[in-house]
Amino acid sequence: MRQDYLGFVTQLQRQHPDIAHVHVLGERVTHVFHPDYVREVLVDQSDALIRWERATEVFSVSMGQSVLVTEGAQWQRQRRMLQPGFTPKRVAGYAGLMATATRTALDALAGQVQAQGQAQGQTHSADVEALMTRVTLDVILRTLFGQHQVQDARPLAQAIQTLSHYGYTQFFMPFSWPMWMPLPAVRRARAALRTLNTLIGQHIGLAQARGDDGGGDLLTMLRLARDPEQATQGLSAQELHDQTMVMFQAGHETSATALTWWCGLMARHPEVARRIRHEVDTVLQGQDPTPATLAHLPWLQASIKESLRLYPPAAILMTRRACKDIRVGPWRLPKGQLIALTPYVIQRDARWFDHPDDFRPERFLPDAPEVPRGAWAPFGTGPRVCIGQHFAMLEIGLIAAMLMQRFHLHWPQGAAWPAVDLAVSLRPAKAMVLNLKLRARPSLASPQDRQQIADPTASKTSTSGTS
């Protein structure tokens, strides 16, 4: 399992498509695969479950007692306080900060590509994961803090990846060494955590020193958050730090990972990318995307959802433990049972997705057959669905649209599709290097292109061979 967890669960699902029971080191674990059963567990019986204690222990090392980790009344209070800051309407208010950060990063890259093209007359090769990491880091820094003074974000990205890999390895150990131990892996994790804690502490200190409560950034929202049931009660100093930390890590790494896979799929399937470029040019006409205009880009949105189906950043959801006996379909799961849910496997089930390993964005077009509830759940479902799902979809959509405005993405001839590397998020196992070619200034699509975009059912595109 530690060597290839996703491969293990995939084989398990092929043998037992709906539900499977295994023993692992004395633990009883039930893997739930059928969408109906997924909803029975996460929606209908959520009050009978807690998150796997070992996972919350591991996550608490870097994320403290944040909304990702806490349970019971403490979690309910934090969720009530944070939820208003992540409604679609409130998230739309962050779009300007996101677009500014993306424009700055992509325009700088365009300058580099243009300079190289003038000097060498060729496309620019780029590690797309490194590129998306830089872009999403700038986006989350601006969105979270409004303004920032980070000149080199690479140490921050490295710190997050270090903690991600360290955390994943801890899931397969019965206990964790104390953070003061002089072991190499612990020492690296401790240094990474110190880097992030310093950044978070500095920005919270600056915000408190300014005393500015009128900002439109996420940190201001956190500082002003109040419990609706106790209007005078805000987040404590430690809670403010912990919530900021989880938003910084989750708001960057998962989005960067999702965009990396999406960029690779665009380069791998130029016919889909061509359709999306037409759509983007027609709707945006060279302007930055907004939440309103993103809603008029069905092929872009469908391609993002299909990419999240094939390569969900949270490929495994945090395992639950039953606090009392529960029923899943015709089965009774006793108190104490662990329940594992794996979107990477559930979302590749041929019963719900024809040719499930193929990249087919038309599955998610507005007129496509409805996907069974629970079969597509990259953000989870139920009361503990990812609080930042609207934020993530807006961020990914804005960056993807602005990238398509500026660049053609080409898959290097003869290059193999990378295997997956499962840490806390699902990343390519090796660098995904793409060839970038700067686009000419976007022009309006022809009337024929406009008609094709307005009526995507006129010529649906199916593609295969993603890996």
Secondary structure per residue as TSV (DSSP state, phi and psi in degrees):
chain	resnum	aa	ss	phi	psi
A	1	M	-	360.0	-41.5
A	2	R	-	-66.4	-36.0
A	3	Q	S	-72.2	-36.4
A	4	D	-	-153.9	74.9
A	5	Y	H	-62.1	-46.0
A	6	L	H	-65.5	-36.9
A	7	G	H	-64.3	-39.8
A	8	F	H	-62.0	-47.6
A	9	V	H	-69.6	-34.5
A	10	T	H	-61.0	-46.1
A	11	Q	H	-64.1	-37.3
A	12	L	H	-62.0	-43.0
A	13	Q	H	-67.4	-34.3
A	14	R	H	-66.5	-32.8
A	15	Q	H	-79.8	-35.0
A	16	H	S	-136.1	86.5
A	17	P	S	-62.3	-27.1
A	18	D	S	-99.7	-44.8
A	19	I	E	-159.7	145.1
A	20	A	E	-143.4	146.1
A	21	H	E	-120.4	128.7
A	22	V	E	-135.2	158.3
A	23	H	E	-107.6	129.6
A	24	V	E	-132.4	108.8
A	25	L	T	50.6	44.6
A	26	G	T	86.6	-10.0
A	27	E	E	-91.1	141.4
A	28	R	E	-94.8	119.7
A	29	V	E	-123.2	128.4
A	30	T	E	-109.5	121.3
A	31	H	E	-92.6	124.7
A	32	V	E	-106.9	125.1
A	33	F	-	-116.7	-34.2
A	34	H	S	-70.9	131.7
A	35	P	H	-55.0	-38.0
A	36	D	H	-62.9	-39.5
A	37	Y	H	-73.3	-33.7
A	38	V	H	-57.9	-44.4
A	39	R	H	-71.8	-34.6
A	40	E	I	-58.5	-38.7
A	41	V	I	-77.2	-55.7
A	42	L	I	-81.7	-22.9
A	43	V	I	-105.7	-59.1
A	44	D	I	-72.1	-30.3
A	45	Q	T	-124.2	29.3
A	46	S	G	-61.4	-30.2
A	47	D	G	-72.9	-9.3
A	48	A	G	-97.5	7.3
A	49	L	E	-124.6	150.9
A	50	I	E	-128.7	162.1
A	51	R	E	-73.2	148.1
A	52	W	-	-52.4	124.3
A	53	E	H	-59.1	-37.3
A	54	R	H	-65.5	-39.3
A	55	A	H	-66.2	-44.3
A	56	T	H	-66.4	-33.5
A	57	E	H	-63.0	-43.5
A	58	V	H	-66.6	-47.0
A	59	F	H	-66.1	-30.3
A	60	S	H	-65.7	-21.2
A	61	V	H	-59.3	-43.8
A	62	S	H	-101.7	-22.1
A	63	M	H	-116.1	6.8
A	64	G	T	56.6	-149.0
A	65	Q	T	-96.6	63.2
A	66	S	-	-92.0	179.3
A	67	V	T	-64.6	-21.0
A	68	L	T	-73.4	-21.2
A	69	V	T	-111.5	-38.6
A	70	T	-	-70.2	164.1
A	71	E	-	-132.4	169.6
A	72	G	H	60.0	-141.3
A	73	A	H	-62.6	-36.0
A	74	Q	H	-64.1	-44.1
A	75	W	H	-64.9	-43.4
A	76	Q	H	-60.1	-41.8
A	77	R	H	-63.5	-46.2
A	78	Q	H	-64.0	-40.9
A	79	R	H	-63.8	-42.5
A	80	R	H	-60.1	-39.6
A	81	M	H	-72.3	-36.0
A	82	L	H	-87.6	-29.6
A	83	Q	G	-53.0	-43.5
A	84	P	G	-59.2	-25.4
A	85	G	G	-80.5	-3.8
A	86	F	G	-127.7	20.6
A	87	T	S	-70.9	156.3
A	88	P	H	-53.6	-38.7
A	89	K	H	-66.3	-43.5
A	90	R	H	-69.5	-40.2
A	91	V	H	-62.7	-35.7
A	92	A	H	-58.3	-27.6
A	93	G	T	-68.8	-16.3
A	94	Y	T	-87.8	-5.3
A	95	A	H	-61.0	-37.7
A	96	G	H	-62.5	-43.5
A	97	L	H	-64.6	-40.5
A	98	M	H	-62.8	-45.8
A	99	A	H	-65.6	-39.6
A	100	T	H	-62.0	-46.2
A	101	A	H	-63.5	-42.3
A	102	T	H	-66.5	-44.2
A	103	R	H	-59.6	-44.7
A	104	T	H	-60.6	-47.0
A	105	A	H	-67.5	-44.4
A	106	L	H	-73.2	-34.5
A	107	D	H	-66.4	-36.2
A	108	A	H	-64.5	-42.0
A	109	L	H	-64.6	-41.0
A	110	A	H	-59.3	-38.0
A	111	G	H	-62.8	-40.7
A	112	Q	H	-65.5	-43.9
A	113	V	H	-63.6	-42.9
A	114	Q	H	-63.2	-42.1
A	115	A	H	-64.5	-42.5
A	116	Q	H	-67.1	-39.0
A	117	G	H	-65.2	-38.6
A	118	Q	H	-66.7	-33.9
A	119	A	H	-84.3	-34.4
A	120	Q	H	-118.6	-14.9
A	121	G	S	65.6	34.8
A	122	Q	S	-143.6	170.3
A	123	T	-	-72.0	167.0
A	124	H	E	-103.1	124.8
A	125	S	E	-88.1	132.7
A	126	A	E	-140.4	140.3
A	127	D	E	-74.7	105.0
A	128	V	H	-68.4	-30.2
A	129	E	H	-66.7	-41.6
A	130	A	H	-63.3	-39.7
A	131	L	H	-64.2	-48.6
A	132	M	H	-66.7	-31.1
A	133	T	H	-63.2	-44.8
A	134	R	H	-63.4	-44.3
A	135	V	H	-64.5	-50.0
A	136	T	H	-69.0	-29.9
A	137	L	H	-63.8	-44.0
A	138	D	H	-64.4	-39.8
A	139	V	H	-62.4	-48.5
A	140	I	H	-70.5	-33.6
A	141	L	H	-62.9	-45.5
A	142	R	H	-70.3	-40.8
A	143	T	H	-70.4	-37.8
A	144	L	H	-78.6	-41.3
A	145	F	H	-111.8	-6.2
A	146	G	S	79.8	-55.1
A	147	Q	S	-140.5	151.7
A	148	H	-	-151.6	161.8
A	149	Q	-	-118.4	23.1
A	150	V	-	-77.1	116.2
A	151	Q	S	-86.7	-34.0
A	152	D	-	-131.0	108.1
A	153	A	-	-86.2	-4.4
A	154	R	H	-59.8	-41.8
A	155	P	H	-61.2	-32.9
A	156	L	H	-68.3	-44.9
A	157	A	H	-62.2	-41.7
A	158	Q	H	-65.0	-38.0
A	159	A	H	-63.7	-42.2
A	160	I	H	-65.6	-43.0
A	161	Q	H	-66.5	-36.4
A	162	T	H	-61.4	-47.0
A	163	L	H	-66.6	-34.8
A	164	S	H	-63.5	-49.5
A	165	H	H	-67.4	-39.5
A	166	Y	H	-62.4	-44.4
A	167	G	H	-61.9	-42.6
A	168	Y	H	-62.4	-41.6
A	169	T	H	-63.9	-28.6
A	170	Q	H	-70.0	-24.0
A	171	F	T	-59.8	-27.9
A	172	F	T	-98.5	11.9
A	173	M	S	-115.2	145.0
A	174	P	S	-70.1	-21.2
A	175	F	S	-156.3	164.3
A	176	S	-	-109.1	143.8
A	177	W	-	-68.2	146.0
A	178	P	-	-57.0	148.5
A	179	M	T	-68.1	-10.7
A	180	W	T	-88.8	-5.4
A	181	M	S	-65.5	141.5
A	182	P	-	-85.5	34.5
A	183	L	-	-82.7	147.1
A	184	P	H	-55.7	-48.3
A	185	A	H	-64.8	-41.1
A	186	V	H	-66.3	-40.0
A	187	R	H	-62.9	-41.0
A	188	R	H	-65.9	-42.6
A	189	A	H	-64.5	-39.3
A	190	R	H	-63.8	-42.0
A	191	A	H	-65.9	-40.0
A	192	A	H	-63.6	-43.3
A	193	L	H	-64.3	-38.9
A	194	R	H	-62.3	-39.5
A	195	T	H	-60.2	-47.0
A	196	L	H	-71.3	-40.7
A	197	N	H	-60.6	-38.9
A	198	T	H	-63.7	-45.4
A	199	L	H	-60.3	-50.0
A	200	I	H	-61.3	-46.5
A	201	G	H	-61.3	-40.7
A	202	Q	H	-63.1	-44.8
A	203	H	H	-70.6	-37.6
A	204	I	H	-64.7	-41.5
A	205	G	H	-61.5	-42.3
A	206	L	H	-64.4	-41.7
A	207	A	H	-64.6	-40.9
A	208	Q	H	-69.6	-34.9
A	209	A	H	-67.3	-37.8
A	210	R	H	-70.0	-33.7
A	211	G	T	66.0	24.9
A	212	D	-	-92.3	109.1
A	213	D	-	-104.5	17.9
A	214	G	-	-108.7	8.0
A	215	G	-	-72.4	157.9
A	216	G	-	-99.9	17.7
A	217	D	S	-92.8	169.1
A	218	L	H	-67.4	-35.3
A	219	L	H	-63.2	-40.5
A	220	T	H	-61.9	-41.8
A	221	M	H	-58.9	-43.3
A	222	L	H	-65.1	-40.3
A	223	R	H	-67.0	-29.3
A	224	L	H	-94.9	-5.7
A	225	A	-	-61.3	136.5
A	226	R	-	-132.7	148.6
A	227	D	B	-74.6	119.5
A	228	P	T	-54.9	-26.8
A	229	E	T	-87.3	-14.8
A	230	Q	B	-142.5	81.8
A	231	A	T	-58.3	-21.3
A	232	T	T	-88.6	-7.5
A	233	Q	-	-97.5	119.7
A	234	G	-	-106.6	-169.0
A	235	L	-	-75.8	140.8
A	236	S	-	-69.6	169.2
A	237	A	H	-58.4	-41.9
A	238	Q	H	-70.1	-40.3
A	239	E	H	-63.0	-40.0
A	240	L	H	-60.5	-43.8
A	241	H	H	-63.5	-45.3
A	242	D	H	-67.0	-42.5
A	243	Q	H	-66.6	-37.6
A	244	T	H	-64.4	-40.3
A	245	M	H	-62.5	-46.6
A	246	V	H	-67.7	-36.2
A	247	M	H	-68.7	-36.6
A	248	F	H	-65.8	-46.6
A	249	Q	H	-70.4	-49.5
A	250	A	H	-69.1	-36.5
A	251	G	H	-71.5	-13.3
A	252	H	H	-106.0	-57.4
A	253	E	H	-65.2	-46.2
A	254	T	H	-66.2	-39.1
A	255	S	H	-67.3	-41.9
A	256	A	H	-61.2	-41.4
A	257	T	H	-65.4	-45.8
A	258	A	H	-60.3	-42.9
A	259	L	H	-69.3	-32.4
A	260	T	H	-61.5	-49.5
A	261	W	H	-64.3	-40.5
A	262	W	H	-61.8	-44.2
A	263	C	H	-60.6	-42.9
A	264	G	H	-61.5	-41.9
A	265	L	H	-67.3	-36.2
A	266	M	H	-63.7	-43.5
A	267	A	H	-66.9	-34.3
A	268	R	H	-75.1	-25.3
A	269	H	-	-127.7	77.1
A	270	P	H	-62.8	-26.1
A	271	E	H	-67.8	-36.0
A	272	V	H	-69.8	-43.3
A	273	A	H	-60.5	-38.7
A	274	R	H	-63.0	-43.5
A	275	R	H	-63.0	-41.6
A	276	I	H	-67.4	-39.3
A	277	R	H	-60.3	-43.2
A	278	H	H	-58.6	-45.0
A	279	E	H	-62.2	-47.3
A	280	V	H	-62.5	-44.5
A	281	D	H	-64.3	-40.8
A	282	T	H	-67.4	-44.8
A	283	V	H	-79.1	-44.7
A	284	L	H	-86.5	-28.3
A	285	Q	T	50.1	43.8
A	286	G	T	84.6	-4.9
A	287	Q	S	-88.2	160.0
A	288	D	-	-64.9	143.7
A	289	P	-	-69.6	155.7
A	290	T	-	-131.5	168.2
A	291	P	H	-55.3	-35.9
A	292	A	H	-68.7	-45.0
A	293	T	H	-73.9	-29.0
A	294	L	H	-59.8	-31.4
A	295	A	T	-66.3	-16.1
A	296	H	T	-103.2	21.2
A	297	L	-	-120.6	70.4
A	298	P	H	-63.8	-35.8
A	299	W	H	-71.3	-37.2
A	300	L	H	-62.1	-49.0
A	301	Q	H	-63.0	-39.6
A	302	A	H	-66.0	-38.2
A	303	S	H	-66.7	-35.8
A	304	I	H	-66.9	-44.9
A	305	K	H	-64.1	-38.6
A	306	E	H	-69.1	-36.9
A	307	S	H	-64.2	-40.8
A	308	L	H	-67.5	-26.5
A	309	R	H	-68.7	-48.4
A	310	L	H	-71.6	-39.0
A	311	Y	S	-134.1	69.1
A	312	P	-	-66.5	127.5
A	313	P	S	-54.8	-42.7
A	314	A	S	-91.4	77.3
A	315	A	-	-66.4	-26.6
A	316	I	S	-124.4	130.3
A	317	L	-	-81.4	154.2
A	318	M	-	-59.3	123.8
A	319	T	-	-60.2	144.5
A	320	R	E	-106.0	156.2
A	321	R	E	-119.7	133.8
A	322	A	E	-75.7	126.2
A	323	C	S	-88.1	-9.2
A	324	K	S	-156.4	171.3
A	325	D	-	-61.7	135.9
A	326	I	E	-132.7	165.1
A	327	R	E	-115.5	137.7
A	328	V	E	-128.8	107.2
A	329	G	T	58.6	-131.0
A	330	P	T	-86.0	2.2
A	331	W	E	-101.5	147.9
A	332	R	E	-105.4	126.5
A	333	L	E	-105.2	122.9
A	334	P	-	-74.7	160.2
A	335	K	T	-53.5	137.1
A	336	G	T	96.2	-13.0
A	337	Q	-	-66.1	139.8
A	338	L	E	-89.0	140.6
A	339	I	E	-124.1	118.7
A	340	A	E	-106.7	137.0
A	341	L	-	-129.9	130.1
A	342	T	-	-128.6	93.0
A	343	P	H	-54.4	-35.9
A	344	Y	H	-56.5	-37.1
A	345	V	H	-85.6	-44.8
A	346	I	H	-59.3	-38.4
A	347	Q	T	-81.9	0.0
A	348	R	T	-116.2	30.9
A	349	D	-	-89.1	121.9
A	350	A	T	-65.0	-15.8
A	351	R	T	-69.8	-27.5
A	352	W	T	-109.6	-21.2
A	353	F	S	-134.6	109.9
A	354	D	S	-60.9	135.1
A	355	H	S	47.7	66.7
A	356	P	T	-64.5	-21.4
A	357	D	T	-89.7	-1.2
A	358	D	S	-90.6	150.3
A	359	F	-	-88.9	106.1
A	360	R	-	-134.2	86.8
A	361	P	G	-59.3	-26.8
A	362	E	G	-60.5	-14.0
A	363	R	G	-58.0	-27.5
A	364	F	G	-113.4	14.9
A	365	L	S	-70.4	156.6
A	366	P	T	-55.3	-32.8
A	367	D	T	-95.9	7.4
A	368	A	S	-75.1	156.8
A	369	P	-	-56.8	143.6
A	370	E	-	-68.0	133.9
A	371	V	-	-76.2	133.3
A	372	P	-	-55.1	136.7
A	373	R	T	-60.5	131.9
A	374	G	T	96.1	-14.9
A	375	A	T	-82.0	-24.0
A	376	W	S	-123.6	106.8
A	377	A	-	-146.5	58.2
A	378	P	T	-65.6	-18.7
A	379	F	T	-106.7	10.4
A	380	G	-	82.1	-170.3
A	381	T	-	-157.8	167.7
A	382	G	S	85.4	-170.2
A	383	P	T	-58.5	-27.1
A	384	R	T	-102.2	25.2
A	385	V	S	-57.8	147.6
A	386	C	-	-51.8	121.7
A	387	I	T	-66.0	-22.6
A	388	G	T	-99.3	20.0
A	389	Q	H	-64.0	-40.2
A	390	H	H	-67.9	-38.6
A	391	F	H	-60.3	-47.0
A	392	A	H	-64.4	-45.0
A	393	M	H	-65.4	-36.7
A	394	L	H	-67.0	-46.6
A	395	E	H	-60.0	-48.2
A	396	I	H	-63.4	-42.8
A	397	G	H	-63.5	-44.5
A	398	L	H	-62.7	-48.0
A	399	I	H	-64.4	-43.4
A	400	A	H	-61.9	-44.6
A	401	A	H	-63.7	-43.2
A	402	M	H	-69.9	-31.0
A	403	L	H	-66.9	-42.6
A	404	M	H	-67.5	-29.3
A	405	Q	H	-64.2	-30.6
A	406	R	H	-106.3	-25.0
A	407	F	E	-137.0	150.8
A	408	H	E	-95.0	137.3
A	409	L	E	-109.3	124.8
A	410	H	E	-121.0	136.6
A	411	W	-	-82.0	129.6
A	412	P	-	-60.9	133.5
A	413	Q	T	-59.3	129.7
A	414	G	T	83.3	-6.3
A	415	A	-	-74.7	140.6
A	416	A	-	-86.4	150.3
A	417	W	-	-69.9	131.8
A	418	P	-	-71.2	149.3
A	419	A	-	-71.9	169.5
A	420	V	E	-94.2	148.9
A	421	D	E	-123.1	110.2
A	422	L	E	-91.7	109.7
A	423	A	S	-110.3	-133.8
A	424	V	S	-70.4	-35.1
A	425	S	S	-114.2	163.7
A	426	L	E	-94.4	108.5
A	427	R	E	-117.5	160.9
A	428	P	E	-63.5	142.1
A	429	A	S	-72.3	-21.0
A	430	K	S	-137.7	165.3
A	431	A	-	-56.8	133.2
A	432	M	-	-96.7	99.6
A	433	V	E	-97.4	121.5
A	434	L	E	-114.6	157.1
A	435	N	E	-95.4	123.9
A	436	L	E	-106.6	135.8
A	437	K	E	-128.1	126.5
A	438	L	E	-66.1	133.2
A	439	R	-	-82.4	152.7
A	440	A	-	-69.9	165.0
A	441	R	-	-54.7	127.1
A	442	P	-	-56.5	137.8
A	443	S	-	-119.6	165.5
A	444	L	-	-68.7	143.3
A	445	A	-	-70.8	159.7
A	446	S	-	-69.8	161.9
A	447	P	H	-55.7	-36.1
A	448	Q	H	-64.8	-42.1
A	449	D	H	-63.4	-41.3
A	450	R	H	-61.1	-41.4
A	451	Q	H	-64.7	-38.9
A	452	Q	H	-65.6	-37.6
A	453	I	H	-70.3	-40.9
A	454	A	H	-67.0	-29.7
A	455	D	-	-127.3	75.1
A	456	P	G	-63.4	-17.3
A	457	T	G	-73.0	-13.2
A	458	A	G	-64.3	-30.4
A	459	S	G	-154.2	83.9
A	460	K	-	-76.0	147.8
A	461	T	-	-112.5	127.4
A	462	S	-	-118.1	135.1
A	463	T	-	-133.0	158.4
A	464	S	-	-143.5	175.7
A	465	G	-	76.9	48.5
A	466	T	-	-72.3	-24.5
A	467	S	-	-146.8	360.0
